[in-house]
């Protein structure tokens, strides 16, 4: 117990000053150690998640984004979607807070004790192709299935060539109903075929990712542009 060893003298002095019993003293030490371990566990989980930046719900300015359904967002942040293995999909214009909320959801999932993995869609497609070339696709598959929540940010920002599209389809199909996904996209579902090119594959993909999903429309004025113009 490194935390107790490092600070035991200070705790002993405080215990003597407060004249607490041995049982109370021991309980306090164990409580401190458990709390420290929980903090370190969450720090490690955040590192493994690979979030590009820190985001939380408190820093999201709902008053600047009236297009965002606040009550639905607050309900989703309770975390039931993870237990139910449901997806959350943010669809809308660039700069409307999709990535902010997806990362904040991931951060909150870690606070609730779940494991999270963050990808941009471009990075995920590149990792899938590299893994296929190196014959370790199954190994990568185990990694993404191990996470309680997988975030795929910026899906559809750029079209994918056939191989990348097929590997992404395989990813979504494998993940389907085995763990929650949080997806952000700037394209309406009707335009996903422009990204994946194949109508049949796109239809099958949409059928999987939207099944029982929380679909949050986020079309509105760009929050980032509004913030820039206000400076």
Backbone bond lengths (Angstrom), bond angles and torsions (degrees), N, CA, C in turn:
res aa  C-N    CA-C-N  psi(-1)  N-CA   C-N-CA  omega(-1)  CA-C   N-CA-C  phi
1 X - - - 1.458 - - 1.524 109.95 -
2 X 1.292 119.29 82.98 1.463 122.19 -173.55 1.515 113.95 -59.50
3 X 1.330 117.71 -37.60 1.466 119.87 -177.91 1.516 110.95 -63.40
4 X 1.331 117.58 -44.42 1.465 121.42 179.16 1.519 110.54 -65.12
5 X 1.327 117.43 -44.56 1.467 120.61 -178.86 1.520 111.06 -60.40
6 X 1.343 115.77 -40.11 1.461 119.89 -176.50 1.526 112.82 -68.88
7 X 1.317 117.71 -27.87 1.463 119.91 -171.84 1.527 113.76 -124.95
8 X 1.339 117.36 12.71 1.466 119.75 -173.76 1.524 112.84 -60.52
9 X 1.334 118.24 -37.31 1.470 120.08 -179.54 1.523 111.25 -62.17
10 X 1.322 115.85 -42.69 1.466 119.66 179.35 1.520 110.72 -65.30
11 X 1.324 116.39 -39.37 1.465 119.56 178.53 1.522 111.14 -65.79
12 X 1.339 116.61 -38.66 1.469 120.47 179.18 1.520 111.04 -63.51
13 X 1.328 116.83 -43.52 1.466 119.97 178.70 1.529 110.81 -61.52
14 X 1.333 114.83 -43.12 1.467 118.97 -179.78 1.524 110.95 -65.25
15 X 1.343 116.43 -38.82 1.466 120.43 179.35 1.518 111.10 -64.40
16 X 1.341 116.46 -41.05 1.469 120.24 178.62 1.525 111.20 -64.43
17 X 1.324 115.96 -41.14 1.466 119.79 -179.99 1.528 111.47 -64.87
18 X 1.329 115.76 -37.22 1.467 119.94 -178.08 1.524 112.29 -87.32
19 X 1.351 116.01 -10.68 1.467 122.35 179.53 1.535 111.70 55.14
20 X 1.313 115.56 48.41 1.465 119.62 178.10 1.522 109.83 -89.08
21 X 1.333 116.38 159.92 1.460 121.28 -179.00 1.524 110.30 -73.92
22 X 1.344 114.82 165.01 1.460 120.09 178.71 1.528 110.30 -60.50
23 X 1.352 116.72 -41.40 1.463 120.85 -179.08 1.528 110.84 -63.16
24 X 1.335 116.56 -41.85 1.465 120.46 178.58 1.526 110.92 -65.45
25 X 1.332 115.12 -40.74 1.462 120.67 178.86 1.529 110.63 -61.38
26 X 1.334 116.07 -46.28 1.459 120.90 -179.48 1.525 110.81 -64.44
27 X 1.327 115.90 -40.67 1.467 120.03 179.18 1.529 110.70 -62.49
28 X 1.332 116.83 -41.69 1.464 120.61 178.92 1.523 111.38 -63.01
29 X 1.336 115.86 -43.27 1.465 119.76 179.53 1.524 111.10 -61.20
30 X 1.328 115.96 -46.82 1.462 119.58 -178.62 1.530 111.18 -65.23
31 X 1.324 117.18 -37.67 1.468 121.12 178.53 1.522 110.82 -63.20
32 X 1.334 116.08 -42.15 1.469 120.98 178.49 1.523 110.45 -63.75
33 X 1.325 116.33 -43.44 1.466 120.55 -178.95 1.525 111.19 -64.42
34 X 1.324 116.39 -43.15 1.466 120.40 179.25 1.527 110.44 -62.71
35 X 1.332 116.78 -42.92 1.467 121.05 179.53 1.524 111.13 -63.00
36 X 1.342 116.82 -41.97 1.466 120.75 179.30 1.525 111.03 -64.53
37 X 1.321 116.20 -40.72 1.462 119.65 179.50 1.525 111.16 -65.46
38 X 1.326 116.00 -37.33 1.461 120.05 179.16 1.530 110.25 -65.76
39 X 1.320 116.98 -40.27 1.467 121.10 177.80 1.527 110.29 -61.80
40 X 1.342 116.30 -46.38 1.464 120.48 -179.62 1.527 111.57 -65.49
41 X 1.336 115.72 -36.41 1.464 120.14 178.47 1.523 110.66 -62.23
42 X 1.335 116.31 -43.06 1.462 120.27 -179.96 1.525 111.40 -70.16
43 X 1.326 116.95 -36.17 1.465 120.20 176.73 1.522 110.58 -61.91
44 X 1.335 116.31 -42.40 1.462 120.68 178.29 1.526 110.79 -66.02
45 X 1.333 116.45 -40.04 1.469 120.72 179.22 1.524 110.81 -62.62
46 X 1.330 117.17 -39.06 1.472 120.57 178.28 1.532 110.83 -66.85
47 X 1.316 115.59 -38.50 1.464 119.49 178.62 1.528 110.31 -64.00
48 X 1.328 116.46 -42.90 1.460 120.78 179.96 1.530 111.68 -69.12
49 X 1.328 116.36 -29.31 1.468 119.78 -179.78 1.523 111.72 -66.53
50 X 1.335 116.61 -30.23 1.471 122.97 178.98 1.533 112.83 64.70
51 X 1.316 116.10 43.12 1.463 119.03 172.81 1.527 109.26 -63.42
52 X 1.327 118.74 139.01 1.469 119.96 179.22 1.522 112.60 -71.54
53 X 1.332 116.42 -30.14 1.466 122.90 179.38 1.523 107.50 -149.09
54 X 1.327 115.55 166.41 1.467 119.57 174.44 1.528 109.15 -89.12
55 X 1.322 115.89 131.25 1.464 121.75 174.96 1.523 108.16 -138.03
56 X 1.324 115.90 145.90 1.458 119.29 174.15 1.522 109.81 -141.53
57 X 1.322 114.98 169.79 1.460 119.60 -176.24 1.520 111.65 -68.30
58 X 1.329 117.10 -33.82 1.462 120.59 -177.77 1.525 112.25 -62.34
59 X 1.331 116.95 -31.29 1.464 120.29 -177.59 1.529 112.85 -86.86
60 X 1.340 116.79 -2.07 1.469 119.25 177.04 1.520 108.56 -85.29
61 X 1.314 117.03 121.41 1.461 121.82 -174.83 1.533 110.30 -91.47
62 X 1.318 114.81 90.88 1.464 120.06 -178.11 1.527 112.14 -60.76
63 X 1.341 116.22 -31.55 1.467 118.79 -178.74 1.529 111.57 -66.61
64 X 1.334 117.09 -22.77 1.461 121.10 177.27 1.526 111.78 -90.93
65 X 1.324 116.44 -4.05 1.467 120.87 -177.61 1.527 109.60 -134.74
66 X 1.340 117.35 68.25 1.467 120.49 -176.80 1.525 113.85 -63.91
67 X 1.338 116.62 -14.35 1.459 120.66 178.52 1.522 112.30 -74.29
68 X 1.327 117.65 -14.43 1.463 121.70 -176.27 1.529 109.56 -87.41
69 X 1.341 117.97 125.76 1.470 120.85 179.85 1.532 111.28 -74.46
70 X 1.315 116.53 92.06 1.466 121.93 -171.32 1.522 112.80 -57.66
71 X 1.319 117.07 -45.87 1.470 119.15 -176.73 1.523 111.48 -61.73
72 X 1.327 116.73 -41.63 1.471 119.81 177.98 1.519 110.79 -64.06
73 X 1.320 116.57 -40.98 1.464 120.44 179.28 1.528 110.13 -61.27
74 X 1.324 117.14 -46.33 1.464 120.95 -179.32 1.523 110.99 -61.96
75 X 1.327 116.99 -38.46 1.467 120.33 177.62 1.526 110.92 -63.94
76 X 1.325 116.58 -43.96 1.465 120.48 -179.19 1.523 110.75 -63.07
77 X 1.334 117.07 -36.07 1.465 120.61 -179.55 1.530 112.94 -65.46
78 X 1.317 118.15 -10.82 1.464 120.38 175.84 1.528 111.36 -68.94
79 X 1.338 117.19 -22.91 1.460 120.80 171.61 1.515 116.62 96.45
80 X 1.325 118.66 4.24 1.465 119.34 -179.20 1.526 111.92 -64.02
81 X 1.321 116.97 -28.34 1.466 120.01 -179.57 1.525 111.57 -59.95
82 X 1.332 116.89 -29.00 1.467 120.29 -179.98 1.520 109.94 -72.00
83 X 1.318 116.50 -46.03 1.462 120.33 178.33 1.526 110.91 -60.71
84 X 1.322 116.23 -35.26 1.468 121.45 -178.18 1.528 112.86 -87.70
85 X 1.343 116.22 -1.38 1.469 121.93 -178.50 1.540 111.52 55.47
86 X 1.321 114.87 41.19 1.460 120.89 177.40 1.526 109.77 -97.31
87 X 1.318 115.80 155.40 1.459 121.21 178.85 1.526 110.75 -94.83
88 X 1.326 115.04 159.37 1.460 122.21 172.81 1.522 106.58 -125.29
89 X 1.328 116.76 125.46 1.461 120.73 -176.52 1.521 109.42 -124.26
90 X 1.331 115.48 121.40 1.464 121.84 175.68 1.524 108.20 -101.15
91 X 1.326 116.68 118.96 1.461 121.94 -177.99 1.522 109.20 -120.83
92 X 1.332 116.93 127.21 1.458 117.67 177.05 1.511 113.56 167.66
93 X 1.316 115.00 -176.45 1.463 122.34 -177.21 1.522 111.79 -61.63
94 X 1.318 114.99 161.91 1.464 120.37 173.91 1.524 109.65 -67.19
95 X 1.327 115.43 144.88 1.458 120.89 174.99 1.507 115.70 80.53
96 X 1.332 117.78 13.51 1.468 120.12 -176.37 1.527 113.63 -100.00
97 X 1.330 117.15 4.51 1.463 119.72 174.11 1.514 115.66 102.71
98 X 1.322 117.43 11.81 1.466 120.47 -177.47 1.525 111.90 -63.77
99 X 1.320 116.60 -49.72 1.467 120.14 -179.39 1.522 111.08 -65.80
100 X 1.326 116.40 -39.99 1.471 120.70 178.47 1.521 109.85 -55.84
101 X 1.317 116.90 -51.58 1.463 120.26 -176.69 1.525 112.11 -69.01
102 X 1.329 117.44 -34.35 1.467 119.12 179.53 1.526 110.86 -66.40
103 X 1.336 116.83 -42.54 1.468 120.06 178.01 1.523 110.43 -68.37
104 X 1.332 116.52 -41.14 1.466 119.97 178.14 1.525 110.95 -60.85
105 X 1.328 117.31 -38.75 1.463 120.68 175.49 1.524 110.99 -62.82
106 X 1.329 115.84 -40.84 1.458 119.77 177.15 1.515 112.09 -63.44
107 X 1.324 116.59 -42.77 1.469 121.12 177.91 1.531 110.45 -61.07
108 X 1.325 116.33 -43.40 1.461 120.31 -179.30 1.526 110.83 -67.55
109 X 1.323 117.29 -36.35 1.465 120.37 176.72 1.530 110.61 -59.77
110 X 1.330 116.74 -41.10 1.465 120.79 176.72 1.518 110.20 -64.19
111 X 1.327 117.47 -41.75 1.466 120.58 176.96 1.522 111.58 -58.50
112 X 1.332 116.35 -30.44 1.458 121.34 -179.43 1.524 112.43 -87.83
113 X 1.338 116.61 2.07 1.458 120.35 174.77 1.512 115.66 97.48
114 X 1.330 117.71 9.09 1.461 121.12 -179.72 1.531 110.94 -95.02
115 X 1.321 115.64 162.36 1.462 121.24 176.05 1.524 109.35 -100.40
116 X 1.335 115.21 145.01 1.467 121.36 -172.97 1.526 109.75 -136.32
117 X 1.319 115.82 146.86 1.463 121.57 173.03 1.523 108.44 -133.36
118 X 1.337 115.99 128.37 1.465 121.61 -178.81 1.525 110.53 -106.70
119 X 1.329 115.56 135.11 1.466 122.29 172.38 1.528 108.86 -137.11
120 X 1.324 116.86 148.31 1.460 118.02 155.78 1.526 105.22 -83.03
121 X 1.318 116.59 154.77 1.460 119.37 -179.73 1.530 110.91 -61.90
122 X 1.336 116.59 -36.33 1.468 120.29 179.12 1.522 110.98 -63.95
123 X 1.339 116.22 -44.50 1.465 119.21 179.44 1.523 111.23 -65.64
124 X 1.319 115.93 -41.12 1.463 119.27 179.90 1.521 110.95 -62.00
125 X 1.328 117.24 -44.66 1.466 119.43 -179.76 1.526 110.98 -63.45
126 X 1.331 117.33 -38.66 1.469 120.47 177.48 1.523 111.29 -65.19
127 X 1.340 116.78 -42.98 1.465 120.10 179.52 1.524 111.06 -64.88
128 X 1.318 116.60 -37.41 1.464 120.16 178.52 1.526 110.99 -64.67
129 X 1.330 116.92 -43.02 1.465 119.60 179.46 1.525 111.33 -66.90
130 X 1.330 116.85 -41.49 1.462 120.31 177.51 1.525 110.76 -62.40
131 X 1.325 116.42 -42.71 1.461 120.50 179.84 1.525 110.93 -64.68
132 X 1.317 116.53 -37.61 1.462 119.50 177.82 1.524 110.69 -66.14
133 X 1.329 117.04 -43.12 1.465 121.08 178.63 1.525 111.49 -61.07
134 X 1.335 115.85 -37.36 1.466 121.44 -177.13 1.525 112.70 -92.88
135 X 1.333 115.99 8.42 1.469 123.00 177.80 1.535 112.44 55.21
136 X 1.331 115.54 43.92 1.469 120.15 176.18 1.534 110.48 -131.04
137 X 1.319 114.63 32.11 1.463 119.58 -179.53 1.527 111.32 -64.95
138 X 1.330 116.51 -38.07 1.467 119.98 178.60 1.524 111.23 -65.07
139 X 1.320 115.91 -36.15 1.469 120.38 177.77 1.527 110.62 -63.93
140 X 1.337 116.48 -44.07 1.463 120.54 178.04 1.526 110.61 -65.94
141 X 1.316 115.90 -36.32 1.466 120.39 178.60 1.526 110.83 -61.01
142 X 1.311 117.34 -41.06 1.465 120.87 178.33 1.527 111.04 -62.32
143 X 1.324 115.93 -36.28 1.467 119.85 -179.98 1.521 111.17 -65.72
144 X 1.334 117.58 -45.60 1.459 118.31 -177.16 1.524 111.56 -74.49
145 X 1.345 117.32 -26.78 1.460 118.87 176.83 1.522 111.72 -75.46
146 X 1.331 116.98 -22.87 1.466 120.66 -179.11 1.520 112.15 -71.60
147 X 1.330 117.71 -26.31 1.468 120.83 -178.21 1.526 110.12 -77.63
148 X 1.333 115.74 138.34 1.465 119.83 176.11 1.526 110.93 -68.34
149 X 1.330 115.72 -34.78 1.466 121.60 -178.43 1.526 108.87 -132.50
150 X 1.315 116.48 129.64 1.463 121.20 173.61 1.527 108.56 -116.24
151 X 1.324 116.06 127.61 1.465 121.46 178.39 1.524 108.83 -101.64
152 X 1.331 116.12 126.64 1.464 121.28 174.69 1.523 106.75 -118.03
153 X 1.305 115.35 103.88 1.462 122.40 -174.19 1.533 109.98 -95.65
154 X 1.324 115.47 145.63 1.471 122.57 173.55 1.526 112.95 64.80
155 X 1.309 116.94 38.17 1.462 120.06 176.43 1.526 109.42 -71.07
156 X 1.324 115.86 125.50 1.452 119.78 177.59 1.508 115.50 93.26
157 X 1.323 117.49 2.66 1.471 119.04 179.11 1.527 110.57 -67.04
158 X 1.326 115.73 -32.14 1.465 120.10 175.37 1.528 108.20 -133.23
159 X 1.339 118.41 147.04 1.466 120.34 176.75 1.531 110.38 -67.78
160 X 1.332 116.57 151.82 1.460 121.60 178.69 1.523 108.74 -109.10
161 X 1.336 115.16 144.39 1.456 115.96 174.29 1.527 108.36 -75.58
162 X 1.313 116.72 172.31 1.465 121.58 -167.16 1.526 113.01 -56.53
163 X 1.312 116.98 -45.21 1.466 119.84 -176.50 1.522 111.06 -63.25
164 X 1.325 116.67 -46.34 1.465 120.47 179.78 1.521 110.60 -63.54
165 X 1.330 116.81 -41.18 1.465 120.86 179.91 1.524 110.97 -62.20
166 X 1.325 116.70 -42.60 1.465 120.40 -179.78 1.525 111.52 -66.29
167 X 1.333 116.93 -37.59 1.463 120.09 178.82 1.525 111.37 -69.92
168 X 1.324 116.64 -37.81 1.466 119.56 175.91 1.527 110.41 -64.95
169 X 1.319 116.35 -39.97 1.464 119.81 176.70 1.528 110.00 -60.81
170 X 1.316 116.54 -42.54 1.465 120.72 177.94 1.530 110.76 -61.45
171 X 1.327 115.99 -41.06 1.468 120.48 178.21 1.527 110.65 -59.29
172 X 1.335 116.61 -51.97 1.463 120.52 -178.12 1.529 111.41 -63.47
173 X 1.323 116.78 -38.51 1.463 120.37 -179.77 1.523 111.20 -65.63
174 X 1.325 116.22 -41.28 1.464 120.26 -179.86 1.520 111.10 -68.77
175 X 1.310 116.12 -38.59 1.465 121.57 -177.84 1.529 112.10 -74.45
176 X 1.309 117.97 -21.93 1.465 123.90 -173.46 1.529 111.80 -53.43
177 X 1.330 115.57 122.73 1.463 125.45 177.79 1.533 113.55 61.68
178 X 1.319 117.69 13.17 1.465 120.69 175.89 1.522 111.42 -110.99
179 X 1.308 116.71 -4.29 1.456 122.21 177.82 1.514 109.33 175.66
180 X 1.320 116.25 155.72 1.462 120.77 -176.93 1.524 111.79 -74.93
181 X 1.320 115.21 146.50 1.457 121.77 172.48 1.524 108.86 -123.53
182 X 1.311 115.97 141.39 1.458 122.37 171.57 1.524 106.14 -113.59
183 X 1.312 116.69 120.10 1.463 121.80 -173.12 1.522 109.61 -122.31
184 X 1.322 116.45 135.77 1.465 120.25 171.78 1.524 108.72 -118.38
185 X 1.326 115.54 141.54 1.466 120.01 178.32 1.521 109.82 -151.98
186 X 1.322 115.24 145.76 1.467 119.90 176.69 1.525 111.59 -96.25
187 X 1.333 117.00 6.65 1.465 120.99 -179.13 1.528 110.44 -114.51
188 X 1.320 115.55 137.26 1.459 120.23 171.86 1.532 108.63 -62.06
189 X 1.327 116.69 154.81 1.460 120.35 -177.73 1.525 111.82 -56.38
190 X 1.319 117.10 -34.65 1.468 120.99 -178.77 1.524 112.38 -64.45
191 X 1.340 116.79 -16.17 1.466 120.77 -178.04 1.532 112.53 -104.51
192 X 1.323 118.05 2.95 1.464 119.09 -179.72 1.529 111.95 -65.70
193 X 1.315 116.71 -25.09 1.460 119.20 178.34 1.526 110.52 -63.44
194 X 1.330 118.04 -25.47 1.465 121.49 176.71 1.528 111.12 -65.97
195 X 1.313 116.01 -23.55 1.464 121.65 -178.19 1.523 111.22 -92.55
196 X 1.352 115.31 -42.04 1.468 119.85 -175.89 1.529 112.81 -97.38
197 X 1.353 116.41 -11.69 1.468 123.76 171.06 1.532 114.86 72.23
198 X 1.301 118.45 -38.42 1.464 121.90 -176.38 1.536 109.37 -94.43
199 X 1.330 116.98 118.97 1.467 121.02 -175.60 1.524 112.23 -64.13
200 X 1.318 116.77 -42.87 1.465 120.37 -178.12 1.527 111.04 -65.47
201 X 1.325 116.52 -44.01 1.463 120.47 179.23 1.525 110.75 -66.06
202 X 1.334 116.62 -40.80 1.463 120.34 179.60 1.522 110.93 -63.17
203 X 1.332 116.61 -41.79 1.466 120.57 178.81 1.526 110.95 -62.39
204 X 1.332 116.55 -42.24 1.466 120.57 178.78 1.523 111.05 -66.39
205 X 1.329 116.13 -38.67 1.465 120.91 178.59 1.528 110.67 -63.51
206 X 1.329 116.27 -48.03 1.464 120.53 179.91 1.522 111.35 -62.36
207 X 1.318 116.61 -37.76 1.460 120.60 178.45 1.524 111.05 -59.12
208 X 1.326 116.25 -38.50 1.465 120.67 -178.61 1.530 112.12 -76.04
209 X 1.332 116.75 -50.79 1.471 118.62 -171.96 1.523 112.71 -72.99
210 X 1.333 117.68 -26.57 1.465 119.38 -178.38 1.522 113.08 -91.65
211 X 1.323 117.52 -10.18 1.468 120.33 -178.27 1.532 110.48 -60.89
212 X 1.320 116.63 117.28 1.474 123.65 -179.93 1.533 112.93 59.72
213 X 1.320 117.29 18.98 1.472 120.52 -176.64 1.523 111.50 -81.12
214 X 1.327 114.65 153.13 1.463 121.01 167.32 1.531 106.61 -85.05
215 X 1.315 117.60 111.20 1.465 121.44 -178.29 1.522 108.41 -104.57
216 X 1.329 115.61 115.65 1.462 121.78 -174.64 1.527 109.65 -109.21
217 X 1.340 118.31 108.84 1.470 120.05 176.38 1.526 110.50 -73.59
218 X 1.317 116.83 133.02 1.464 121.08 -176.85 1.516 111.28 -131.68
219 X 1.321 115.85 38.10 1.461 119.56 175.58 1.519 109.03 -80.21
220 X 1.286 116.10 129.11 1.454 120.78 -179.16 1.513 109.30 176.93
221 X 1.316 115.70 -174.13 1.457 120.52 178.51 1.522 109.82 -67.55
222 X 1.320 116.50 140.13 1.459 120.93 -179.52 1.522 110.73 -60.87
223 X 1.320 115.48 121.03 1.465 120.86 177.84 1.528 110.29 -64.26
224 X 1.340 115.97 -39.28 1.470 119.84 -178.70 1.524 111.03 -65.10
225 X 1.350 116.91 -43.80 1.465 119.40 179.05 1.525 111.23 -64.50
226 X 1.327 116.12 -40.33 1.461 120.35 178.82 1.524 110.17 -61.21
227 X 1.340 115.88 -41.42 1.462 120.64 179.35 1.527 110.57 -65.77
228 X 1.342 116.68 -38.49 1.465 121.23 179.80 1.526 111.13 -65.53
229 X 1.336 116.29 -45.43 1.466 120.52 -177.98 1.521 112.72 -67.65
230 X 1.335 116.65 -25.03 1.466 120.01 -177.93 1.516 112.54 -78.61
231 X 1.348 117.05 -11.60 1.472 120.11 -177.66 1.523 110.59 -82.52
